[in-house]
Amino acid sequence: MTPNTLTAHAILDLIKQKKLSAKDVFASVSAQIQKTEKDVHAYATIFDAPQIQENAAVPIPIAIKDNICIKGELTTCSSQILSGFKPPYDATVIQKLKASGAVFTGHANMDEFAFGSSTETSYYGPTRNPWNLACVPGGSSGGSAAAVAANEAIWALGSDTGGSIRQPAALCGVVGLKPTYGRVSRYGLIAFASSLDQIGPITKDITDAALLLNIIAGHDEHDSTSVDLPVPDYTKALRNDVKGLKIGIPKEYFIEGIDPQVKKSVFDAIAILKKCGATFEEISLPHTEYAVSTYYIVATAEASSNLARFDGIQYGLRRKPDHIRKTPLIDLYEETRDIGFGTEAKRRIMLGTYALSSGYYDAYYLKGLKVRTLIKKDFDEAFKKVDAIITPTSPTTAFKIGEKTNDPLSMYLSDIYTISANLSGIPAISIPCGLSKDNLPIGLQIMAKPFDEEMLFRIGFTFEQNK
């Protein structure tokens, strides 16, 4: 038995039976990191061996995306501009994990400031897909997904702004959940787009996702967007039963451009759920075609505002200019940002600043907010008819490293199926549903009403038990 290959719930059962110790599990994960990290590069920073509490409730090794603050540990958003930054406090999700006895393996690599769909924009270099090292793991939480897929962590946390948990989970063959906006505290998450960002779990199966969400979910007075609602025990939703459920299939998600292998795997999954008693009907989400455009207006506008704080004064990198061109302070800002931010970060900051600028605010940002409302209304109407919605997670399987780096628009379209859930604030999960002829994973996305993560777990668990 190799502990690092097991699920968290299997490990917890073995620890309870005294057939395994928490130290054994961590040792197994550490050995796997030493063996495979040079090839996969799932981590931006690997932490020193921690104190392990054998009697803790959940002493499971976990990788944390490099934009979630851990007190005293290097936290850089995989960007040079935050080099050397060690937060003076823990994110709320980290406080909860520490209270449960979780063991932190390191900060997982990511696209710089979560700007990307392939984990190629990291200052530390790209992460590779454990299924095929020539391919990307997806992004921006690619390091988190790759760590779990490569057994370099038992489970992981990522953040999802437009699909950044679900898309890499699909490409790496693991489970990735974006909870409802407000279900998990964002306190201590270094912001990309504050109205879209959400922390969530990346795990080996549905049961582990439910266990991890149990730990991190809940109201937080430090986060004004955190919703004060009771948190159910999500493991109680893990039942092999979808009888009577009505599931929608949006016609807009199965148009030209989808890989035929992805389409076939999704419809094979639908056939399994039909056999289990679910019914399906075609639905329409008519504003889907505007989702990518809307997202890249709203998200970049919020990003340009959030990243204005990184100027060489308070955090990380400070690059003093060789000579004064304007004023000492302005020159310091410009020099620091020019060197500290990568190409994609600069592109998004400039696009967002333009959309918010005088004369363009109404034409772009305000219009984007109005279309966002229409997209949300599409889902509101759909959920009056159905209990859940099923789509592909990504239109393709993992693409080759370098294939889309010089074509930003093509890269942006990688998130075409995931973006709408963030714009609408609804929960969505990606679960593995097959392999391509090249042996690359394919992901199935399930979406549900706000705060109905239990529906995702119920449907996902049923599929998992019957596939």
Summary of the structure (lengths in Angstrom):
residues: 467
radius of gyration: 21.2
end to end distance: 24.7
largest distance: 71.9
contacts: 1822
relative contact order: 0.14
helix: 42%
strand: 15%
